[in-house]
Amino acid sequence: MPRFPRLYDRALIREMAASSAMAFTALAAIFAVVLLVRVLGRAALGDLANDAVFPMLGFGFARFLPILLSMALFIGVFMSQSRLWRDSEAVIWMNGGLGPFDWMRPVIAFALPAAIIIAFVSMVLIPWSVSKQTQYEENLASRDHVSALAPGVFSEERQGRRVFFVETASANSERVGNVFVQSMQQGRMGVIVARQGHVRVEENGDRFLVLEQGNRYEGTPGVADFRVAGFASYAVRIEPQSVDEQPGGPRTRDLATLFGNPTPENMAEWVWRISYPVSTLILCLLAVPLGYVNPRAGRSLNVVFAILIYAGYSNLVGLSQGWVSRSQLSASEGIALVHGAMLLFLILAYWRRFHGPAKS
């Protein structure tokens, strides 16, 4: 191979790698902030324990990693190709003898290893991550209620029998301060207010929240028959919350399980997983003709067109997954329909760019 194409390949691959890295960093930062706000909102409402914030961030980021990688690669290739045309470097390379396949070669060399990584993430990492997240959420739900208390937030037990409020709590929630407990027993409301408390574990494994230096108010709402009793120590039994183990959905199943039981649901999951590496390759190749920019005109139209194509492609993948899950299409038909249509569009875009009326 002449040194001229190899020089072009090395230069373009370095530029695409740098552009994709910058795009991935920006996308990951934006997504991390959005996910962090959502998770912190759940923690502030008491739906999520404080120590579960960062694990849930990790699980959520892993689930969207193929999307972020695919978008970053498409943006990186598109930006590199656009810069070549905007700075008139593409014309110099073409006058030097580069043909249409010479434009594709470095893109394939750059995108193929990344597509393999995306395939590993979607086929192996995501099922493992979703399975671990399901187990983690079940463990959180089965923990003792007091261990999940968030300071400054009213927290209700799942059965709705008691409401807890603590103003302060230690890092492991073993000690709490300024405690409020409301409960209903035999039609009478009981309210306990204590200055502090701690968790005590008996020899048989029962756990109690021992409240110290407080008062108990008991009575019927609307009736003036409340009784008040002060105490130095008052123990409230902590009932463990049992959670029935739920069978994992198709997102948690490995490839052997999907193909071993080829139900429409499992085949739809296979369509979703294989779509990310395939669409990544097609989109990166499609960025070559889409990146064409007339130096004498603006490039806004190309950017908008590229965004619409990516959004449309992603929606088609989602539609094909739904068609397969409803048995309207087989898995092979869903894959061939969506990715075959985009492959045909890719061929037409290359012909128009390098052989058609848009040829420079």
Order of alpha helices (4+ residues) and beta strands (2+ residues): alpha-alpha-alpha-alpha-alpha-alpha-beta-beta-beta-beta-beta-beta-alpha-alpha-alpha-alpha
